[in-house]
Amino acid sequence: MNPELLRLAAVDAGGPDIGALIGHFVQYGIVGVVVVLLILGVIVPRYVMTALTGDRDKWREAFEKEREAHQLTREQLAKAEERGDVAVEQGKAMTRLLEGLGHHPELPRSA
């Protein structure tokens, strides 16, 4: 390691002088610029990008499956609601029919 680089890294305040470090990398030309961009995360190696795109595809597939499952659940809930509505209407029709025939059901007694 370059002792001058280490000296510049330990500036008066105790922290590294980022500008000086970047300047040292840039003085090495295009290789220095590439190293700086790698350190900053602007460019990434191919294996990292491949892993990230693979993870992205897996998460997207999982999201699509989850969305399809929720759609099926929503459809089943809508059918159950329709069945409940039909049962309520049948109950009302039965009550009107019985009342029309003269049967008057007892009202619930309060305690």
Sequence and secondary structure as in RCSB ss.txt:
>XXXX:A:sequence
MNPELLRLAAVDAGGPDIGALIGHFVQYGIVGVVVVLLILGVIVPRYVMTALTGDRDKWREAFEKEREAHQLTRE
QLAKAEERGDVAVEQGKAMTRLLEGLGHHPELPRSA
>XXXX:A:secstr
  HHHHHHHS TTSS  HHHHHHHHHTTTHHHHHHHHHHHTSS  HHHHHHHHHHHHHHHHHHHHHHHHHHHHHH
HHHHHHHHHHHHHHHHHHHHHHHHHTT         
